[in-house]
Amino acid sequence: MSVVPFSRVHTHTITVQPEDIDELEHVNNVAYVRYIEDIARAHAESAGMGIHAMT
């Protein structure tokens, strides 16, 4: 496996909201999926492959 140059690493900060916490005080699984979708969208945008680039 090759090493990815740090300049090409995508980072994205997520802040867990109170509504993402279930009655057992864990982050709800649906919230994790939403985070993944948000990160994927942000990554595509930063790479110039967002929805606006597709139209």
PQR file of N, CA, C, O and H, with PARSE charges and radii, in Angstrom:
ATOM      1  N   MET A   1       0.843  -1.166   0.000 -0.4000 1.5000
ATOM      2  CA  MET A   1       0.000   0.000   0.000 -0.0000 2.0000
ATOM      3  C   MET A   1       0.895   1.238   0.000  0.5500 1.7000
ATOM      4  O   MET A   1       1.884   1.298   0.731 -0.5500 1.4000
ATOM      5  N   SER A   2       0.545   2.212  -0.815 -0.4000 1.5000
ATOM      6  CA  SER A   2       1.348   3.428  -0.879 -0.0000 2.0000
ATOM      7  C   SER A   2       0.863   4.445   0.153  0.5500 1.7000
ATOM      8  O   SER A   2      -0.287   4.412   0.592 -0.5500 1.4000
ATOM      9  H   SER A   2      -0.258   2.163  -1.409  0.4000 1.0000
ATOM     10  N   VAL A   3       1.753   5.329   0.520 -0.4000 1.5000
ATOM     11  CA  VAL A   3       1.437   6.376   1.484 -0.0000 2.0000
ATOM     12  C   VAL A   3       0.817   7.553   0.742  0.5500 1.7000
ATOM     13  O   VAL A   3       1.348   8.005  -0.272 -0.5500 1.4000
ATOM     14  H   VAL A   3       2.687   5.355   0.163  0.4000 1.0000
ATOM     15  N   VAL A   4      -0.304   8.045   1.248 -0.4000 1.5000
ATOM     16  CA  VAL A   4      -0.968   9.204   0.646 -0.0000 2.0000
ATOM     17  C   VAL A   4      -0.305  10.463   1.185  0.5500 1.7000
ATOM     18  O   VAL A   4      -0.180  10.620   2.400 -0.5500 1.4000
ATOM     19  H   VAL A   4      -0.736   7.678   2.072  0.4000 1.0000
ATOM     20  N   PRO A   5       0.127  11.371   0.294 -0.5600 1.5000
ATOM     21  CA  PRO A   5       0.725  12.624   0.775  0.2800 2.0000
ATOM     22  C   PRO A   5      -0.271  13.385   1.648  0.5500 1.7000
ATOM     23  O   PRO A   5      -1.463  13.427   1.342 -0.5500 1.4000
ATOM     24  N   PHE A   6       0.213  13.979   2.723 -0.4000 1.5000
ATOM     25  CA  PHE A   6      -0.672  14.666   3.664 -0.0000 2.0000
ATOM     26  C   PHE A   6      -1.487  15.756   2.981  0.5500 1.7000
ATOM     27  O   PHE A   6      -2.617  16.023   3.389 -0.5500 1.4000
ATOM     28  H   PHE A   6       1.181  13.944   2.972  0.4000 1.0000
ATOM     29  N   SER A   7      -0.940  16.384   1.957 -0.4000 1.5000
ATOM     30  CA  SER A   7      -1.664  17.450   1.267 -0.0000 2.0000
ATOM     31  C   SER A   7      -2.916  16.921   0.576  0.5500 1.7000
ATOM     32  O   SER A   7      -3.786  17.707   0.199 -0.5500 1.4000
ATOM     33  H   SER A   7      -0.022  16.167   1.626  0.4000 1.0000
ATOM     34  N   ARG A   8      -3.023  15.618   0.404 -0.4000 1.5000
ATOM     35  CA  ARG A   8      -4.182  15.024  -0.264 -0.0000 2.0000
ATOM     36  C   ARG A   8      -5.165  14.380   0.706  0.5500 1.7000
ATOM     37  O   ARG A   8      -6.169  13.809   0.280 -0.5500 1.4000
ATOM     38  H   ARG A   8      -2.317  14.980   0.711  0.4000 1.0000
ATOM     39  N   VAL A   9      -4.893  14.463   1.985 -0.4000 1.5000
ATOM     40  CA  VAL A   9      -5.783  13.884   2.989 -0.0000 2.0000
ATOM     41  C   VAL A   9      -6.949  14.841   3.223  0.5500 1.7000
ATOM     42  O   VAL A   9      -6.747  16.040   3.412 -0.5500 1.4000
ATOM     43  H   VAL A   9      -4.077  14.926   2.332  0.4000 1.0000
ATOM     44  N   HIS A  10      -8.166  14.305   3.210 -0.4000 1.5000
ATOM     45  CA  HIS A  10      -9.357  15.133   3.462 -0.0000 2.0000
ATOM     46  C   HIS A  10      -9.752  14.979   4.923  0.5500 1.7000
ATOM     47  O   HIS A  10      -9.899  13.861   5.417 -0.5500 1.4000
ATOM     48  H   HIS A  10      -8.330  13.331   3.057  0.4000 1.0000
ATOM     49  N   THR A  11      -9.921  16.088   5.606 -0.4000 1.5000
ATOM     50  CA  THR A  11     -10.403  16.052   6.985 -0.0000 2.0000
ATOM     51  C   THR A  11     -11.722  16.813   7.063  0.5500 1.7000
ATOM     52  O   THR A  11     -11.962  17.741   6.292 -0.5500 1.4000
ATOM     53  H   THR A  11      -9.801  16.996   5.205  0.4000 1.0000
ATOM     54  N   HIS A  12     -12.556  16.416   7.987 -0.4000 1.5000
ATOM     55  CA  HIS A  12     -13.873  17.039   8.141 -0.0000 2.0000
ATOM     56  C   HIS A  12     -14.273  16.887   9.606  0.5500 1.7000
ATOM     57  O   HIS A  12     -14.272  15.777  10.138 -0.5500 1.4000
ATOM     58  H   HIS A  12     -12.361  15.662   8.613  0.4000 1.0000
ATOM     59  N   THR A  13     -14.610  17.979  10.246 -0.4000 1.5000
ATOM     60  CA  THR A  13     -14.990  17.944  11.655 -0.0000 2.0000
ATOM     61  C   THR A  13     -16.500  17.765  11.787  0.5500 1.7000
ATOM     62  O   THR A  13     -17.280  18.439  11.114 -0.5500 1.4000
ATOM     63  H   THR A  13     -14.610  18.880   9.813  0.4000 1.0000
ATOM     64  N   ILE A  14     -16.888  16.865  12.649 -0.4000 1.5000
ATOM     65  CA  ILE A  14     -18.304  16.604  12.931 -0.0000 2.0000
ATOM     66  C   ILE A  14     -18.561  16.960  14.394  0.5500 1.7000
ATOM     67  O   ILE A  14     -17.799  16.576  15.282 -0.5500 1.4000
ATOM     68  H   ILE A  14     -16.254  16.318  13.196  0.4000 1.0000
ATOM     69  N   THR A  15     -19.626  17.688  14.627 -0.4000 1.5000
ATOM     70  CA  THR A  15     -20.056  17.968  15.990 -0.0000 2.0000
ATOM     71  C   THR A  15     -21.336  17.183  16.243  0.5500 1.7000
ATOM     72  O   THR A  15     -22.353  17.406  15.587 -0.5500 1.4000
ATOM     73  H   THR A  15     -20.244  18.001  13.906  0.4000 1.0000
ATOM     74  N   VAL A  16     -21.275  16.274  17.189 -0.4000 1.5000
ATOM     75  CA  VAL A  16     -22.446  15.459  17.518 -0.0000 2.0000
ATOM     76  C   VAL A  16     -23.469  16.361  18.206  0.5500 1.7000
ATOM     77  O   VAL A  16     -23.166  17.049  19.181 -0.5500 1.4000
ATOM     78  H   VAL A  16     -20.449  16.092  17.722  0.4000 1.0000
ATOM     79  N   GLN A  17     -24.680  16.338  17.673 -0.4000 1.5000
ATOM     80  CA  GLN A  17     -25.764  17.154  18.212 -0.0000 2.0000
ATOM     81  C   GLN A  17     -26.570  16.344  19.228  0.5500 1.7000
ATOM     82  O   GLN A  17     -26.608  15.116  19.152 -0.5500 1.4000
ATOM     83  H   GLN A  17     -24.927  15.780  16.881  0.4000 1.0000
ATOM     84  N   PRO A  18     -27.210  17.022  20.171 -0.5600 1.5000
ATOM     85  CA  PRO A  18     -28.004  16.294  21.173  0.2800 2.0000
ATOM     86  C   PRO A  18     -29.052  15.369  20.547  0.5500 1.7000
ATOM     87  O   PRO A  18     -29.320  14.292  21.080 -0.5500 1.4000
ATOM     88  N   GLU A  19     -29.638  15.775  19.434 -0.4000 1.5000
ATOM     89  CA  GLU A  19     -30.659  14.934  18.798 -0.0000 2.0000
ATOM     90  C   GLU A  19     -30.074  13.675  18.158  0.5500 1.7000
ATOM     91  O   GLU A  19     -30.824  12.778  17.773 -0.5500 1.4000
ATOM     92  H   GLU A  19     -29.421  16.650  19.001  0.4000 1.0000
ATOM     93  N   ASP A  20     -28.738  13.594  18.037 -0.4000 1.5000
ATOM     94  CA  ASP A  20     -28.077  12.401  17.500 -0.0000 2.0000
ATOM     95  C   ASP A  20     -27.880  11.323  18.564  0.5500 1.7000
ATOM     96  O   ASP A  20     -27.489  10.200  18.247 -0.5500 1.4000
ATOM     97  H   ASP A  20     -28.128  14.323  18.349  0.4000 1.0000
ATOM     98  N   ILE A  21     -28.150  11.662  19.817 -0.4000 1.5000
ATOM     99  CA  ILE A  21     -27.937  10.742  20.937 -0.0000 2.0000
ATOM    100  C   ILE A  21     -29.252  10.029  21.249  0.5500 1.7000
ATOM    101  O   ILE A  21     -30.301  10.661  21.370 -0.5500 1.4000
ATOM    102  H   ILE A  21     -28.468  12.574  20.074  0.4000 1.0000
ATOM    103  N   ASP A  22     -29.180   8.696  21.378 -0.4000 1.5000
ATOM    104  CA  ASP A  22     -30.393   7.930  21.675 -0.0000 2.0000
ATOM    105  C   ASP A  22     -30.612   7.820  23.184  0.5500 1.7000
ATOM    106  O   ASP A  22     -29.859   8.383  23.978 -0.5500 1.4000
ATOM    107  H   ASP A  22     -28.328   8.182  21.280  0.4000 1.0000
ATOM    108  N   GLU A  23     -31.653   7.087  23.561 -0.4000 1.5000
ATOM    109  CA  GLU A  23     -32.011   6.969  24.978 -0.0000 2.0000
ATOM    110  C   GLU A  23     -30.960   6.225  25.806  0.5500 1.7000
ATOM    111  O   GLU A  23     -30.970   6.314  27.033 -0.5500 1.4000
ATOM    112  H   GLU A  23     -32.266   6.629  22.916  0.4000 1.0000
ATOM    113  N   LEU A  24     -30.063   5.499  25.157 -0.4000 1.5000
ATOM    114  CA  LEU A  24     -28.969   4.820  25.862 -0.0000 2.0000
ATOM    115  C   LEU A  24     -27.702   5.665  25.899  0.5500 1.7000
ATOM    116  O   LEU A  24     -26.642   5.208  26.326 -0.5500 1.4000
ATOM    117  H   LEU A  24     -30.055   5.426  24.160  0.4000 1.0000
ATOM    118  N   GLU A  25     -27.836   6.924  25.435 -0.4000 1.5000
ATOM    119  CA  GLU A  25     -26.738   7.894  25.399 -0.0000 2.0000
ATOM    120  C   GLU A  25     -25.614   7.483  24.458  0.5500 1.7000
ATOM    121  O   GLU A  25     -24.439   7.744  24.717 -0.5500 1.4000
ATOM    122  H   GLU A  25     -28.697   7.295  25.088  0.4000 1.0000
ATOM    123  N   HIS A  26     -25.999   6.829  23.355 -0.4000 1.5000
ATOM    124  CA  HIS A  26     -25.067   6.483  22.284 -0.0000 2.0000
ATOM    125  C   HIS A  26     -25.461   7.274  21.048  0.5500 1.7000
ATOM    126  O   HIS A  26     -26.618   7.670  20.900 -0.5500 1.4000
ATOM    127  H   HIS A  26     -26.954   6.616  23.146  0.4000 1.0000
ATOM    128  N   VAL A  27     -24.506   7.502  20.164 -0.4000 1.5000
ATOM    129  CA  VAL A  27     -24.845   8.133  18.891 -0.0000 2.0000
ATOM    130  C   VAL A  27     -25.665   7.133  18.084  0.5500 1.7000
ATOM    131  O   VAL A  27     -25.263   5.982  17.909 -0.5500 1.4000
ATOM    132  H   VAL A  27     -23.567   7.181  20.284  0.4000 1.0000
ATOM    133  N   ASN A  28     -26.804   7.578  17.600 -0.4000 1.5000
ATOM    134  CA  ASN A  28     -27.707   6.736  16.831 -0.0000 2.0000
ATOM    135  C   ASN A  28     -27.051   6.317  15.522  0.5500 1.7000
ATOM    136  O   ASN A  28     -26.334   7.106  14.906 -0.5500 1.4000
ATOM    137  H   ASN A  28     -27.131   8.513  17.742  0.4000 1.0000
ATOM    138  N   ASN A  29     -27.293   5.076  15.093 -0.4000 1.5000
ATOM    139  CA  ASN A  29     -26.698   4.567  13.852 -0.0000 2.0000
ATOM    140  C   ASN A  29     -27.076   5.396  12.635  0.5500 1.7000
ATOM    141  O   ASN A  29     -26.264   5.557  11.724 -0.5500 1.4000
ATOM    142  H   ASN A  29     -27.875   4.435  15.594  0.4000 1.0000
ATOM    143  N   VAL A  30     -28.284   5.921  12.604 -0.4000 1.5000
ATOM    144  CA  VAL A  30     -28.714   6.758  11.481 -0.0000 2.0000
ATOM    145  C   VAL A  30     -27.859   8.023  11.413  0.5500 1.7000
ATOM    146  O   VAL A  30     -27.556   8.512  10.325 -0.5500 1.4000
ATOM    147  H   VAL A  30     -28.944   5.791  13.344  0.4000 1.0000
ATOM    148  N   ALA A  31     -27.475   8.548  12.564 -0.4000 1.5000
ATOM    149  CA  ALA A  31     -26.619   9.737  12.587 -0.0000 2.0000
ATOM    150  C   ALA A  31     -25.266   9.427  11.960  0.5500 1.7000
ATOM    151  O   ALA A  31     -24.722  10.261  11.236 -0.5500 1.4000
ATOM    152  H   ALA A  31     -27.722   8.151  13.448  0.4000 1.0000
ATOM    153  N   TYR A  32     -24.711   8.244  12.222 -0.4000 1.5000
ATOM    154  CA  TYR A  32     -23.437   7.862  11.611 -0.0000 2.0000
ATOM    155  C   TYR A  32     -23.535   7.852  10.091  0.5500 1.7000
ATOM    156  O   TYR A  32     -22.625   8.315   9.405 -0.5500 1.4000
ATOM    157  H   TYR A  32     -25.153   7.567  12.810  0.4000 1.0000
ATOM    158  N   VAL A  33     -24.631   7.328   9.569 -0.4000 1.5000
ATOM    159  CA  VAL A  33     -24.821   7.294   8.115 -0.0000 2.0000
ATOM    160  C   VAL A  33     -24.902   8.716   7.569  0.5500 1.7000
ATOM    161  O   VAL A  33     -24.325   9.013   6.523 -0.5500 1.4000
ATOM    162  H   VAL A  33     -25.371   6.952  10.127  0.4000 1.0000
ATOM    163  N   ARG A  34     -25.612   9.590   8.267 -0.4000 1.5000
ATOM    164  CA  ARG A  34     -25.701  10.992   7.848 -0.0000 2.0000
ATOM    165  C   ARG A  34     -24.316  11.644   7.857  0.5500 1.7000
ATOM    166  O   ARG A  34     -23.983  12.404   6.947 -0.5500 1.4000
ATOM    167  H   ARG A  34     -26.081   9.349   9.117  0.4000 1.0000
ATOM    168  N   TYR A  35     -23.511  11.351   8.879 -0.4000 1.5000
ATOM    169  CA  TYR A  35     -22.150  11.896   8.928 -0.0000 2.0000
ATOM    170  C   TYR A  35     -21.353  11.433   7.712  0.5500 1.7000
ATOM    171  O   TYR A  35     -20.659  12.230   7.080 -0.5500 1.4000
ATOM    172  H   TYR A  35     -23.781  10.734   9.618  0.4000 1.0000
ATOM    173  N   ILE A  36     -21.452  10.154   7.388 -0.4000 1.5000
ATOM    174  CA  ILE A  36     -20.714   9.604   6.246 -0.0000 2.0000
ATOM    175  C   ILE A  36     -21.147  10.285   4.954  0.5500 1.7000
ATOM    176  O   ILE A  36     -20.307  10.626   4.121 -0.5500 1.4000
ATOM    177  H   ILE A  36     -22.015   9.507   7.901  0.4000 1.0000
ATOM    178  N   GLU A  37     -22.455  10.486   4.781 -0.4000 1.5000
ATOM    179  CA  GLU A  37     -22.951  11.175   3.585 -0.0000 2.0000
ATOM    180  C   GLU A  37     -22.424  12.603   3.517  0.5500 1.7000
ATOM    181  O   GLU A  37     -22.000  13.058   2.454 -0.5500 1.4000
ATOM    182  H   GLU A  37     -23.137  10.209   5.458  0.4000 1.0000
ATOM    183  N   ASP A  38     -22.449  13.314   4.645 -0.4000 1.5000
ATOM    184  CA  ASP A  38     -21.956  14.693   4.681 -0.0000 2.0000
ATOM    185  C   ASP A  38     -20.471  14.760   4.344  0.5500 1.7000
ATOM    186  O   ASP A  38     -20.037  15.638   3.598 -0.5500 1.4000
ATOM    187  H   ASP A  38     -22.794  12.944   5.508  0.4000 1.0000
ATOM    188  N   ILE A  39     -19.696  13.829   4.894 -0.4000 1.5000
ATOM    189  CA  ILE A  39     -18.257  13.804   4.636 -0.0000 2.0000
ATOM    190  C   ILE A  39     -17.977  13.463   3.184  0.5500 1.7000
ATOM    191  O   ILE A  39     -17.111  14.078   2.562 -0.5500 1.4000
ATOM    192  H   ILE A  39     -20.049  13.116   5.500  0.4000 1.0000
ATOM    193  N   ALA A  40     -18.693  12.495   2.633 -0.4000 1.5000
ATOM    194  CA  ALA A  40     -18.498  12.121   1.228 -0.0000 2.0000
ATOM    195  C   ALA A  40     -18.809  13.297   0.316  0.5500 1.7000
ATOM    196  O   ALA A  40     -18.080  13.549  -0.644 -0.5500 1.4000
ATOM    197  H   ALA A  40     -19.396  11.995   3.138  0.4000 1.0000
ATOM    198  N   ARG A  41     -19.882  14.017   0.605 -0.4000 1.5000
ATOM    199  CA  ARG A  41     -20.257  15.182  -0.199 -0.0000 2.0000
ATOM    200  C   ARG A  41     -19.180  16.269  -0.099  0.5500 1.7000
ATOM    201  O   ARG A  41     -18.788  16.846  -1.113 -0.5500 1.4000
ATOM    202  H   ARG A  41     -20.475  13.812   1.384  0.4000 1.0000
ATOM    203  N   ALA A  42     -18.706  16.547   1.108 -0.4000 1.5000
ATOM    204  CA  ALA A  42     -17.670  17.565   1.297 -0.0000 2.0000
ATOM    205  C   ALA A  42     -16.377  17.166   0.596  0.5500 1.7000
ATOM    206  O   ALA A  42     -15.703  18.012   0.010 -0.5500 1.4000
ATOM    207  H   ALA A  42     -19.024  16.079   1.932  0.4000 1.0000
ATOM    208  N   HIS A  43     -16.031  15.894   0.652 -0.4000 1.5000
ATOM    209  CA  HIS A  43     -14.819  15.412  -0.009 -0.0000 2.0000
ATOM    210  C   HIS A  43     -14.934  15.573  -1.517  0.5500 1.7000
ATOM    211  O   HIS A  43     -13.992  16.029  -2.165 -0.5500 1.4000
ATOM    212  H   HIS A  43     -16.579  15.207   1.128  0.4000 1.0000
ATOM    213  N   ALA A  44     -16.074  15.204  -2.077 -0.4000 1.5000
ATOM    214  CA  ALA A  44     -16.282  15.352  -3.519 -0.0000 2.0000
ATOM    215  C   ALA A  44     -16.193  16.818  -3.928  0.5500 1.7000
ATOM    216  O   ALA A  44     -15.572  17.143  -4.940 -0.5500 1.4000
ATOM    217  H   ALA A  44     -16.839  14.834  -1.550  0.4000 1.0000
ATOM    218  N   GLU A  45     -16.807  17.700  -3.153 -0.4000 1.5000
ATOM    219  CA  GLU A  45     -16.742  19.136  -3.447 -0.0000 2.0000
ATOM    220  C   GLU A  45     -15.299  19.631  -3.420  0.5500 1.7000
ATOM    221  O   GLU A  45     -14.884  20.380  -4.305 -0.5500 1.4000
ATOM    222  H   GLU A  45     -17.312  17.436  -2.331  0.4000 1.0000
ATOM    223  N   SER A  46     -14.533  19.218  -2.411 -0.4000 1.5000
ATOM    224  CA  SER A  46     -13.151  19.692  -2.291 -0.0000 2.0000
ATOM    225  C   SER A  46     -12.263  19.163  -3.408  0.5500 1.7000
ATOM    226  O   SER A  46     -11.231  19.757  -3.721 -0.5500 1.4000
ATOM    227  H   SER A  46     -14.870  18.610  -1.692  0.4000 1.0000
ATOM    228  N   ALA A  47     -12.665  18.041  -4.010 -0.4000 1.5000
ATOM    229  CA  ALA A  47     -11.899  17.456  -5.118 -0.0000 2.0000
ATOM    230  C   ALA A  47     -12.413  17.927  -6.475  0.5500 1.7000
ATOM    231  O   ALA A  47     -11.936  17.476  -7.516 -0.5500 1.4000
ATOM    232  H   ALA A  47     -13.504  17.559  -3.755  0.4000 1.0000
ATOM    233  N   GLY A  48     -13.402  18.848  -6.459 -0.4000 1.5000
ATOM    234  CA  GLY A  48     -13.944  19.358  -7.706 -0.0000 2.0000
ATOM    235  C   GLY A  48     -14.912  18.413  -8.385  0.5500 1.7000
ATOM    236  O   GLY A  48     -15.164  18.529  -9.585 -0.5500 1.4000
ATOM    237  H   GLY A  48     -13.789  19.214  -5.613  0.4000 1.0000
ATOM    238  N   MET A  49     -15.457  17.473  -7.619 -0.4000 1.5000
ATOM    239  CA  MET A  49     -16.378  16.488  -8.194 -0.0000 2.0000
ATOM    240  C   MET A  49     -17.744  16.537  -7.535  0.5500 1.7000
ATOM    241  O   MET A  49     -18.463  15.538  -7.512 -0.5500 1.4000
ATOM    242  H   MET A  49     -15.252  17.378  -6.645  0.4000 1.0000
ATOM    243  N   GLY A  50     -18.102  17.693  -7.001 -0.4000 1.5000
ATOM    244  CA  GLY A  50     -19.393  17.826  -6.342 -0.0000 2.0000
ATOM    245  C   GLY A  50     -20.533  17.853  -7.339  0.5500 1.7000
ATOM    246  O   GLY A  50     -20.322  17.756  -8.548 -0.5500 1.4000
ATOM    247  H   GLY A  50     -17.518  18.504  -7.020  0.4000 1.0000
ATOM    248  N   ILE A  51     -21.726  17.983  -6.825 -0.4000 1.5000
ATOM    249  CA  ILE A  51     -22.928  17.954  -7.656 -0.0000 2.0000
ATOM    250  C   ILE A  51     -22.918  19.079  -8.680  0.5500 1.7000
ATOM    251  O   ILE A  51     -23.419  18.902  -9.791 -0.5500 1.4000
ATOM    252  H   ILE A  51     -21.897  18.062  -5.842  0.4000 1.0000
ATOM    253  N   HIS A  52     -22.355  20.234  -8.330 -0.4000 1.5000
ATOM    254  CA  HIS A  52     -22.318  21.359  -9.266 -0.0000 2.0000
ATOM    255  C   HIS A  52     -21.377  21.086 -10.426  0.5500 1.7000
ATOM    256  O   HIS A  52     -21.586  21.598 -11.526 -0.5500 1.4000
ATOM    257  H   HIS A  52     -21.947  20.378  -7.428  0.4000 1.0000
ATOM    258  N   ALA A  53     -20.357  20.297 -10.200 -0.4000 1.5000
ATOM    259  CA  ALA A  53     -19.422  19.944 -11.276 -0.0000 2.0000
ATOM    260  C   ALA A  53     -20.041  18.932 -12.229  0.5500 1.7000
ATOM    261  O   ALA A  53     -19.587  18.793 -13.365 -0.5500 1.4000
ATOM    262  H   ALA A  53     -20.186  19.882  -9.307  0.4000 1.0000
ATOM    263  N   MET A  54     -21.064  18.229 -11.782 -0.4000 1.5000
ATOM    264  CA  MET A  54     -21.685  17.185 -12.594 -0.0000 2.0000
ATOM    265  C   MET A  54     -22.751  17.736 -13.540  0.5500 1.7000
ATOM    266  O   MET A  54     -23.196  17.036 -14.450 -0.5500 1.4000
ATOM    267  H   MET A  54     -21.433  18.342 -10.859  0.4000 1.0000
ATOM    268  N   THR A  55     -23.160  18.985 -13.329 -0.4000 1.5000
ATOM    269  CA  THR A  55     -24.226  19.547 -14.173 -0.0000 2.0000
ATOM    270  C   THR A  55     -23.671  20.386 -15.292  0.5500 1.7000
ATOM    271  O   THR A  55     -24.432  20.931 -16.091 -0.5500 1.4000
ATOM    272  H   THR A  55     -22.799  19.553 -12.591  0.4000 1.0000
TER
END
